[in-house]
Amino acid sequence: MTGAFPDLADAATGLSEAVVLDGELVVPHEGGLHFAELQRRARHRGRSAAEAAAVHPAYMIVFDVLETGNWSEYVSSLT
């Protein structure tokens, strides 16, 4: 999903520790939510994903924080 939603991936880089979140991705439109645009956004990658994010930004509505941890330990575990 990171490739399709670079706007959300960029926002996640500002977190100071690793988290597991439960939530929904949404694309707002005219006072509501635009599910079809969310689906279109999910199909984009690379430059087209960045262009789509500029026109129709996505947001994550977080319901729960399921887990928190030390970000550097998490990244180290991936290598």
Sequence and secondary structure as in RCSB ss.txt:
>XXXX:A:sequence
MTGAFPDLADAATGLSEAVVLDGELVVPHEGGLHFAELQRRARHRGRSAAEAAAVHPAYMIVFDVLETGNWSEYV
SSLT
>XXXX:A:secstr
 TTT HHHHHHHTT SSEEEEEEEEE EETTEE HHHHHHHHH  HHHHHHHHHHS  EEEEEEEEEEE HHHHH
HHH 
